């Protein structure tokens, strides 16, 4: 009886720490969510408007009834789950930036929670130590995960279902087999959420089966039931995956359609007089394999991980890596001690990390933070393990030295986090507002003040896909948009372009012809404005540079 109060106190203490970690995670993901990033990327606007259209009509922006396989959008055929996740937030909060991003921020926060429970299951001998809390905390403050949780990226939802699927799989081994059914549902959900997961999730499931094949064999009835359920739930998606539209995105970005590799192979073989050895060494398949490995290992570059991060400012501040520099020594220590001590979860963690990079390695743009988001939280778990070992080592030192070393580590982490947050909230929106298509919202609101006096509005398409912003910010009724199908053009490659609807046209300026159209309001980049134009308003980016000019 005397032992119960201490156990209860310890349990409450652990729960309090977990709650504090979740509050930190939620704050970093929800604070100024509708303000920073400073504008909606066009993919975010498309997800939001389709959620609005589903909520209003039960159909997508082009009139398809409750799509379960894809949303055509711009012709990139988005997986459907994020749109449906955004329907209720858009209904409650309206069609705005906060509502569209809410599912990503919410599921990002929940991923931190599931990471805590996942770590406990992965390392049962360490479940009552501080390791699970450290892993969850490192994910909560991760610049990689935080930044991608603050925009409407489908990858962030997919990551939640990946982590949930693994955790439920582990529960099925230790508790009841029916958790395996829930795990299969979670993994299938990733296929309906993000394109890269359609390659990664099967690889991860394969790793789980290899890792626990003895226990899996003992519960083969549940495995068969879970497999049958997964196949059943995946079947509706298969026709789309096999269609030209389903392959379009992969064909657009993958390295295996790079004609320069084939030309290089043919030239080298020709120089060697088409010899047999040359056909083997310079075979295009060999060159593509080398290209794949090159792109794969780009994701282990120190510059990407610790210095400047992804080259796309949407995924990185450009002056801090996807991981903190603080993480580096503990990440290396975690890898070393995982291997040396042969912890139970070591195989899965490494398999997970390595498999998550495979889809991104097939793309031309590498390293890529969004396509490798599924590698989280393995980086954080490995780093947490290294930090846990550090705590165990200094625990044996004298109190003064122990406090000194811990204070140094805590100060280094605090500096890293403060530097990231200061840059993200103070400098980032100003420096990179153009990367987020800043100016659409401000221009459309100005147009609304004047458009009644004009017969047409001509808007530049140089900034990319302007029609979706008109639909979004005007909360244009989907049924009214469907009446203008003549302006919807499906190009030969499969991409969809909207050239006009209602009184709005989207094209570049041809002043000699356009000025003869009658009473027309123009919105163009500053460099395209004619000298004799009557400028009504200039829209400026947050860095003070003009981005759009409204004139007649």
C-alpha positions as CSV (number, residue, x, y, z in Angstrom):
1,X,0.0,0.0,0.0
2,X,2.9,2.4,0.7
3,X,4.0,2.1,-2.9
4,X,0.8,3.4,-4.5
5,X,1.1,7.1,-3.8
6,X,4.6,7.4,-5.4
7,X,3.4,5.4,-8.4
8,X,0.3,7.6,-8.7
9,X,2.4,10.7,-8.3
10,X,4.8,9.5,-11.0
11,X,2.0,8.7,-13.3
12,X,0.5,12.2,-12.9
13,X,3.9,13.8,-13.4
14,X,4.3,12.0,-16.7
15,X,0.8,13.0,-17.8
16,X,1.5,16.6,-16.9
17,X,4.7,16.6,-18.9
18,X,2.9,15.0,-21.9
19,X,0.1,17.6,-21.7
20,X,2.7,20.4,-21.6
21,X,4.4,18.9,-24.7
22,X,1.1,18.8,-26.5
23,X,0.3,22.4,-25.6
24,X,3.7,23.5,-27.0
25,X,3.0,21.5,-30.2
26,X,-0.5,23.0,-30.5
27,X,0.8,26.5,-29.9
28,X,3.6,26.3,-32.5
29,X,1.1,24.9,-35.1
30,X,-1.9,27.1,-34.4
31,X,-0.5,30.5,-33.4
32,X,-1.2,33.0,-36.3
33,X,-2.1,30.0,-38.5
34,X,-4.3,32.2,-40.7
35,X,-1.6,34.9,-41.0
36,X,1.7,33.1,-41.4
37,X,2.4,31.8,-44.0
38,X,1.3,35.1,-45.4
39,X,-0.9,33.9,-48.2
40,X,-2.4,30.7,-49.6
41,X,-0.4,28.6,-52.1
42,X,-2.5,27.6,-55.0
43,X,-2.7,24.0,-53.8
44,X,-4.1,25.2,-50.5
45,X,-6.7,27.4,-52.3
46,X,-7.7,24.4,-54.4
47,X,-8.1,22.1,-51.3
48,X,-10.1,24.8,-49.5
49,X,-12.4,25.6,-52.4
50,X,-13.1,21.9,-53.1
51,X,-13.9,21.4,-49.4
52,X,-16.3,24.4,-49.7
53,X,-17.9,23.0,-52.8
54,X,-18.3,19.6,-51.2
55,X,-19.9,21.2,-48.2
56,X,-22.3,23.3,-50.3
57,X,-23.2,20.8,-53.1
58,X,-21.7,17.4,-52.4
59,X,-19.7,17.9,-55.6
60,X,-16.2,19.1,-56.4
61,X,-15.3,22.3,-58.2
62,X,-16.0,20.6,-61.6
63,X,-19.2,19.0,-60.5
64,X,-18.1,15.4,-59.7
65,X,-20.3,13.9,-57.0
66,X,-18.4,13.0,-53.8
67,X,-15.2,11.9,-55.5
68,X,-13.5,9.0,-53.6
69,X,-10.5,8.5,-55.9
70,X,-9.2,12.0,-56.7
71,X,-10.0,15.7,-57.0
72,X,-9.1,16.8,-60.5
73,X,-8.1,20.3,-59.4
74,X,-5.4,21.7,-61.8
75,X,-5.0,18.3,-63.4
76,X,-2.7,17.1,-60.7
77,X,-5.5,14.8,-59.4
78,X,-5.2,15.3,-55.7
79,X,-5.9,12.4,-53.3
80,X,-9.2,13.1,-51.7
81,X,-8.8,12.8,-47.9
82,X,-7.5,16.3,-47.1
83,X,-10.5,17.9,-48.9
84,X,-12.9,15.9,-46.8
85,X,-11.0,16.7,-43.6
86,X,-11.4,20.4,-44.4
87,X,-15.1,20.3,-45.1
88,X,-16.2,20.8,-41.4
89,X,-13.6,23.5,-40.6
90,X,-14.7,25.4,-43.7
91,X,-18.3,25.0,-42.6
92,X,-17.6,26.3,-39.1
93,X,-15.0,29.0,-39.7
94,X,-15.8,30.0,-43.3
95,X,-13.7,29.8,-46.4
96,X,-10.4,31.3,-45.2
97,X,-6.8,30.5,-44.6
98,X,-7.3,29.3,-41.0
99,X,-10.0,26.8,-41.9
100,X,-8.1,25.4,-44.8
101,X,-5.0,24.9,-42.7
102,X,-6.7,23.6,-39.5
103,X,-6.7,19.9,-40.5
104,X,-2.9,20.0,-41.0
105,X,-2.2,21.8,-37.7
106,X,-4.6,19.5,-35.8
107,X,-3.3,16.3,-37.2
108,X,0.3,17.6,-36.8
109,X,-0.4,18.1,-33.1
110,X,-2.0,14.6,-32.8
111,X,1.1,13.1,-34.5
112,X,3.1,14.4,-31.6
113,X,0.8,12.6,-29.2
114,X,0.9,9.3,-31.2
115,X,4.7,9.5,-31.3
116,X,4.8,9.4,-27.5
117,X,2.7,6.2,-27.5
118,X,4.6,4.8,-30.5
119,X,8.0,5.2,-28.7
120,X,6.6,3.4,-25.6
121,X,5.6,0.4,-27.7
122,X,8.8,0.4,-29.8
123,X,11.0,0.3,-26.7
124,X,9.0,-1.5,-24.0
125,X,12.1,-1.7,-21.7
126,X,12.3,2.1,-21.8
127,X,8.6,2.9,-21.6
128,X,8.8,4.1,-18.1
129,X,11.9,6.3,-18.7
130,X,11.8,9.8,-20.2
131,X,12.5,8.6,-23.7
132,X,8.9,8.7,-25.0
133,X,8.5,12.3,-23.7
134,X,11.8,13.4,-25.3
135,X,10.8,11.9,-28.6
136,X,7.4,13.6,-28.5
137,X,9.0,16.9,-27.5
138,X,11.6,16.9,-30.2
139,X,8.8,16.3,-32.8
140,X,6.7,19.1,-31.2
141,X,9.5,21.7,-31.7
142,X,10.9,20.2,-35.0
143,X,11.3,22.9,-37.6
144,X,10.6,20.3,-40.3
145,X,7.3,19.1,-38.8
146,X,6.2,22.5,-37.4
147,X,6.6,24.3,-40.7
148,X,4.8,21.7,-42.7
149,X,2.0,21.5,-40.1
150,X,1.2,25.2,-40.7
151,X,0.1,24.9,-44.3
152,X,-2.5,22.7,-46.0
153,X,-0.1,19.9,-47.1
154,X,-1.7,16.5,-47.7
155,X,1.6,14.9,-46.7
156,X,1.1,16.0,-43.1
157,X,-2.2,14.1,-42.8
158,X,-0.5,11.1,-44.4
159,X,2.2,11.2,-41.8
160,X,-0.4,11.1,-39.0
161,X,-1.9,7.9,-40.5
162,X,1.5,6.3,-41.0
163,X,2.5,6.8,-37.3
164,X,-1.0,5.7,-36.2
165,X,-0.8,2.6,-38.4
166,X,2.6,1.6,-36.9
167,X,1.4,2.2,-33.4
168,X,-1.8,0.1,-33.9
169,X,0.3,-2.6,-35.5
170,X,2.5,-2.8,-32.4
171,X,-0.6,-2.8,-30.1
172,X,-1.9,-5.8,-32.0
173,X,1.2,-7.8,-31.2
174,X,1.1,-7.1,-27.5
175,X,-2.7,-6.9,-26.9
176,X,-5.4,-8.0,-29.2
177,X,-5.2,-9.0,-32.9
178,X,-8.2,-6.8,-33.9
179,X,-5.9,-3.8,-33.6
180,X,-4.4,-5.1,-36.8
181,X,-7.7,-4.3,-38.6
182,X,-7.4,-0.7,-37.4
183,X,-3.8,-0.6,-38.5
184,X,-4.7,-1.7,-42.0
185,X,-7.4,1.0,-42.2
186,X,-4.8,3.7,-41.2
187,X,-2.3,2.5,-43.8
188,X,-5.0,2.5,-46.5
189,X,-5.9,6.0,-45.5
190,X,-2.4,7.1,-46.4
191,X,-3.1,6.0,-50.0
192,X,-6.1,8.3,-50.1
193,X,-4.0,11.2,-48.7
194,X,-0.7,11.7,-50.4
195,X,0.9,10.3,-53.6
196,X,4.3,9.4,-52.1
197,X,2.6,7.3,-49.5
198,X,1.4,5.0,-52.3
199,X,4.9,3.8,-52.6
200,X,6.1,4.2,-49.1
201,X,3.3,2.6,-47.1
202,X,3.5,-0.8,-48.8
203,X,7.3,-0.7,-48.2
204,X,6.8,0.1,-44.5
205,X,4.2,-2.6,-44.1
206,X,6.6,-5.1,-45.7
207,X,9.2,-4.0,-43.1
208,X,6.7,-4.6,-40.3
209,X,6.0,-8.1,-41.5
210,X,9.6,-9.0,-41.9
211,X,10.5,-7.5,-38.5
212,X,7.7,-9.4,-36.6
213,X,7.2,-12.4,-38.9
214,X,7.2,-15.0,-36.0
215,X,4.4,-13.2,-34.1
216,X,2.6,-12.5,-37.4
217,X,2.6,-16.2,-38.2
218,X,1.0,-16.9,-34.8
219,X,-1.8,-14.5,-35.5
220,X,-2.2,-15.3,-39.2
221,X,-6.0,-15.2,-39.0
222,X,-6.0,-11.6,-38.1
223,X,-3.3,-10.9,-40.7
224,X,-5.5,-12.5,-43.4
225,X,-8.5,-10.5,-42.2
226,X,-6.5,-7.3,-42.2
227,X,-5.1,-8.0,-45.6
228,X,-8.5,-8.7,-47.0
229,X,-9.8,-5.4,-45.5
230,X,-6.9,-3.4,-46.9
231,X,-7.5,-4.8,-50.4
232,X,-11.2,-4.2,-50.2
233,X,-10.7,-0.5,-49.1
234,X,-8.0,0.0,-51.8
235,X,-10.0,-1.4,-54.7
236,X,-11.9,1.8,-55.4
237,X,-8.6,3.6,-55.9
238,X,-7.1,1.1,-58.3
239,X,-8.8,2.2,-61.6
240,X,-7.5,5.7,-61.0
241,X,-4.0,4.6,-60.2
242,X,-3.8,2.6,-63.4
243,X,-5.3,5.4,-65.5
244,X,-3.2,8.0,-67.5
245,X,-4.5,10.7,-65.0
246,X,-3.2,8.6,-62.1
247,X,0.2,8.3,-63.6
248,X,0.4,11.9,-64.8
249,X,2.0,13.4,-61.7
250,X,4.6,10.7,-61.5
251,X,5.5,11.0,-65.2
252,X,5.8,14.8,-64.7
253,X,8.4,14.7,-61.9
254,X,10.2,11.3,-62.0
255,X,13.8,10.9,-63.2
256,X,13.0,7.9,-65.4
257,X,11.4,10.1,-68.1
258,X,14.6,12.2,-68.3
259,X,15.5,12.0,-72.0
260,X,19.0,13.3,-71.4
261,X,19.9,10.1,-69.6
262,X,18.9,8.0,-72.6
263,X,20.8,10.3,-74.9
264,X,23.9,10.1,-72.7
265,X,23.7,6.3,-72.7
266,X,23.3,6.1,-76.5
267,X,26.2,8.5,-77.1
268,X,28.6,6.6,-74.9
269,X,27.6,3.2,-76.5
270,X,28.1,4.8,-79.9
271,X,31.6,6.0,-79.0
272,X,32.5,2.5,-78.0
273,X,31.3,1.1,-81.3
274,X,28.3,-0.6,-79.7
275,X,30.5,-3.1,-78.0
276,X,28.9,-5.6,-75.6
277,X,30.8,-4.4,-72.5
278,X,29.7,-0.8,-73.3
279,X,26.1,-1.8,-73.7
280,X,26.3,-3.4,-70.2
281,X,28.2,-0.5,-68.4
282,X,26.4,2.3,-70.2
283,X,23.0,0.7,-70.2
284,X,20.3,3.3,-69.6
285,X,19.0,1.2,-66.7
286,X,22.4,1.4,-65.0
287,X,22.5,5.2,-65.5
288,X,19.0,5.5,-64.1
289,X,19.9,3.4,-61.1
290,X,22.9,5.6,-60.5
291,X,20.7,8.7,-60.8
292,X,18.3,7.2,-58.3
293,X,21.0,6.5,-55.8
294,X,22.4,10.1,-56.3
295,X,18.9,11.6,-55.6
296,X,18.4,9.2,-52.7
297,X,21.6,10.2,-50.9
298,X,20.9,13.9,-51.4
299,X,18.6,13.6,-48.4
300,X,21.5,12.8,-46.1
301,X,23.4,16.0,-47.1
302,X,24.4,18.1,-44.1
303,X,23.3,21.3,-45.9
304,X,19.7,19.9,-46.3
305,X,19.5,18.4,-42.8
306,X,21.3,21.0,-40.7
307,X,22.2,24.2,-42.5
308,X,19.7,25.6,-45.1
309,X,17.0,22.9,-45.5
310,X,14.9,22.4,-48.6
311,X,15.6,24.8,-51.5
312,X,11.8,25.6,-51.7
313,X,11.0,28.4,-49.2
314,X,7.6,26.9,-48.6
315,X,9.3,24.0,-46.8
316,X,12.3,25.7,-45.1
317,X,13.4,29.2,-43.9
318,X,16.5,28.7,-46.1
319,X,18.9,29.5,-43.2
320,X,18.1,26.6,-40.9
321,X,18.0,22.9,-41.8
322,X,15.1,20.5,-41.6
323,X,16.6,19.5,-38.3
324,X,18.3,21.8,-35.7
325,X,22.0,21.9,-35.6
326,X,21.5,21.0,-31.9
327,X,20.2,17.6,-33.1
328,X,23.4,16.6,-34.9
329,X,25.5,15.1,-32.1
330,X,22.5,13.4,-30.5
331,X,21.4,12.0,-33.9
332,X,24.8,10.5,-34.4
333,X,24.9,9.1,-30.9
334,X,21.4,7.7,-31.3
335,X,22.5,5.8,-34.5
336,X,25.6,4.5,-32.8
337,X,23.9,3.3,-29.6
338,X,20.9,1.9,-31.5
339,X,23.3,-0.4,-33.4
340,X,25.5,-1.2,-30.4
341,X,22.8,-2.0,-27.9
342,X,20.5,-3.7,-30.5
343,X,17.3,-2.2,-29.1
344,X,14.2,-4.0,-30.1
345,X,12.9,-1.2,-32.4
346,X,16.2,-0.6,-34.2
347,X,15.3,-2.5,-37.3
348,X,12.0,-0.8,-37.8
349,X,13.3,2.7,-37.2
350,X,16.0,2.3,-39.8
351,X,13.8,0.5,-42.3
352,X,11.2,3.2,-41.8
353,X,13.7,6.0,-42.4
354,X,15.3,4.4,-45.4
355,X,12.1,3.4,-47.1
356,X,10.6,6.9,-46.6
357,X,13.3,8.3,-48.9
358,X,12.5,6.0,-51.8
359,X,9.6,7.9,-53.4
360,X,11.5,11.2,-53.2
361,X,14.5,9.7,-54.8
362,X,12.5,8.9,-58.0
363,X,11.8,12.7,-58.4
364,X,14.1,15.2,-60.2
365,X,14.0,17.8,-57.4
366,X,16.0,16.5,-54.4
367,X,16.4,16.8,-51.6
368,X,12.7,17.3,-51.0
369,X,11.3,17.9,-47.5
370,X,7.6,17.4,-48.3
371,X,8.0,14.1,-50.2
372,X,10.2,12.8,-47.3
373,X,8.0,14.0,-44.5
374,X,7.0,10.3,-43.9
375,X,10.5,9.8,-42.6
376,X,9.4,11.6,-39.4
377,X,9.4,10.9,-36.5
378,X,12.3,8.5,-37.0
379,X,14.8,11.4,-37.0
380,X,13.4,12.6,-33.7
381,X,13.2,9.2,-32.1
382,X,16.8,8.5,-33.0
383,X,17.9,11.9,-31.7
384,X,15.8,11.4,-28.5
385,X,17.6,8.1,-27.9
386,X,20.9,9.8,-28.3
387,X,19.8,12.5,-25.8
388,X,18.5,9.9,-23.4
389,X,22.0,8.2,-23.5
390,X,23.5,11.7,-22.8
391,X,21.3,12.1,-19.8
392,X,22.2,8.6,-18.5
393,X,25.9,9.5,-18.9
394,X,25.9,12.8,-17.1
395,X,23.6,11.4,-14.4
396,X,26.6,9.5,-13.1
397,X,28.8,12.6,-12.9
398,X,29.2,15.0,-10.0
399,X,26.3,17.3,-9.4
400,X,28.1,20.5,-10.5
401,X,29.4,18.9,-13.7
402,X,26.0,17.3,-14.4
403,X,24.2,20.6,-14.0
404,X,26.7,22.3,-16.2
405,X,26.5,19.8,-19.1
406,X,22.7,19.8,-19.0
407,X,22.6,23.6,-18.9
408,X,24.9,23.8,-21.9
409,X,22.6,21.4,-23.9
410,X,19.4,23.1,-22.8
411,X,20.9,26.5,-23.7
412,X,22.0,25.2,-27.2
413,X,18.5,23.9,-27.8
414,X,16.9,27.1,-26.7
415,X,19.1,29.2,-29.0
416,X,18.2,26.9,-31.9
417,X,14.4,27.1,-31.2
418,X,14.4,30.8,-30.6
419,X,16.4,31.5,-33.8
420,X,13.9,29.4,-35.8
421,X,10.8,31.0,-34.3
422,X,12.2,34.6,-34.5
423,X,13.0,34.1,-38.2
424,X,9.7,32.3,-38.9
425,X,7.5,35.0,-37.4
426,X,9.5,38.1,-38.0
427,X,11.6,37.7,-41.2
428,X,10.1,34.8,-43.1
429,X,6.7,36.3,-44.1
430,X,8.4,39.5,-45.3
431,X,11.2,37.8,-47.2
432,X,9.2,35.1,-48.9
433,X,5.7,36.5,-49.3
434,X,6.1,36.1,-53.1
435,X,6.7,32.4,-52.7
436,X,3.2,32.1,-51.3
437,X,1.6,34.0,-54.2
438,X,1.0,37.0,-52.0
439,X,-1.2,39.7,-53.6
440,X,-4.0,37.6,-54.9
441,X,-6.2,38.2,-51.9
442,X,-5.5,41.9,-51.8
443,X,-6.0,42.3,-55.6
444,X,-9.3,40.4,-55.6
445,X,-10.7,42.4,-52.7
446,X,-9.8,45.6,-54.6
447,X,-11.4,44.3,-57.8
448,X,-14.6,43.7,-55.9
449,X,-14.8,47.4,-55.2
450,X,-14.6,48.4,-58.8
451,X,-15.7,45.5,-61.0
452,X,-19.4,46.6,-61.3
453,X,-18.3,49.5,-63.5
454,X,-16.6,47.1,-66.0
455,X,-17.7,44.6,-68.5
456,X,-14.6,42.4,-68.1
457,X,-11.8,41.8,-65.7
458,X,-8.5,40.5,-67.3
459,X,-6.1,39.0,-64.7
460,X,-2.5,37.9,-65.5
461,X,-1.7,34.2,-65.3
462,X,2.0,34.8,-64.8
463,X,1.7,34.2,-61.0
464,X,0.0,30.9,-61.7
465,X,-3.6,29.5,-61.5
466,X,-5.4,32.8,-60.7
467,X,-8.9,31.4,-61.3
468,X,-8.8,29.3,-58.0
469,X,-8.2,32.5,-56.0
470,X,-11.2,34.2,-57.5
471,X,-13.4,31.2,-56.6
472,X,-11.9,31.0,-53.1
473,X,-11.9,34.7,-52.0
474,X,-15.2,35.5,-53.7
475,X,-16.7,32.3,-52.3
476,X,-18.1,31.8,-55.8
477,X,-21.0,29.5,-55.8
478,X,-19.9,26.1,-57.4
479,X,-23.2,25.8,-59.3
480,X,-22.6,29.1,-60.9
481,X,-19.0,28.1,-61.8
482,X,-20.2,24.9,-63.5
483,X,-22.2,27.0,-66.0
484,X,-18.9,28.3,-67.6
485,X,-17.5,24.9,-68.7
486,X,-16.3,26.5,-72.0
487,X,-13.5,28.1,-70.1
488,X,-12.2,24.9,-68.7
489,X,-9.6,23.4,-70.9
490,X,-8.1,19.9,-70.5
491,X,-4.7,20.0,-72.2
492,X,-3.1,17.1,-74.1
493,X,-0.8,16.2,-71.2
494,X,-3.8,16.0,-68.9
495,X,-3.5,19.2,-67.0
496,X,-6.5,21.4,-66.5
497,X,-6.5,25.1,-67.2
498,X,-9.4,27.6,-66.6
499,X,-9.1,30.4,-69.1
500,X,-12.2,32.3,-68.1
501,X,-15.5,32.2,-66.2
502,X,-18.2,34.8,-65.7
503,X,-16.6,38.2,-66.5
504,X,-13.1,37.1,-65.6
505,X,-10.4,36.2,-68.1
506,X,-7.0,34.9,-67.3
507,X,-4.2,35.6,-69.7
508,X,-1.2,37.8,-70.4
509,X,-1.7,41.3,-71.6
510,X,-1.9,42.1,-75.3
511,X,-2.5,45.9,-75.0
512,X,-3.0,46.6,-78.7
513,X,-6.0,44.2,-78.8
514,X,-7.1,44.2,-75.2
515,X,-7.7,48.0,-74.9
516,X,-10.3,47.6,-77.7
517,X,-12.4,45.2,-75.7
518,X,-14.6,47.9,-74.1
519,X,-14.7,48.8,-70.5
520,X,-12.2,46.3,-69.0
521,X,-10.3,46.3,-65.7
522,X,-6.8,44.8,-66.0
523,X,-4.6,43.3,-63.3
524,X,-1.0,42.7,-64.4
525,X,2.6,42.6,-63.1
526,X,4.3,46.0,-62.9
527,X,6.5,45.3,-65.9
528,X,3.5,44.7,-68.2
529,X,1.6,47.9,-67.4
530,X,1.4,50.2,-70.5
531,X,2.6,53.8,-70.1
532,X,-0.8,55.3,-70.9
533,X,-2.7,53.1,-68.5
534,X,-4.9,54.6,-65.8
535,X,-3.5,53.0,-62.6
536,X,-6.2,52.5,-59.9
537,X,-4.1,50.7,-57.3
538,X,-0.7,48.9,-56.9
539,X,-0.5,45.8,-54.8
540,X,2.7,45.4,-52.9
541,X,4.4,42.3,-51.4
542,X,5.3,42.4,-47.7
543,X,8.9,43.3,-48.6
544,X,7.6,46.5,-50.3
545,X,8.1,45.3,-53.9
546,X,5.1,45.8,-56.3
547,X,3.6,42.6,-57.4
548,X,0.3,43.5,-59.2
549,X,-1.1,46.7,-60.7
550,X,-4.8,47.3,-61.2
551,X,-5.6,49.7,-64.1
552,X,-7.9,50.4,-67.0
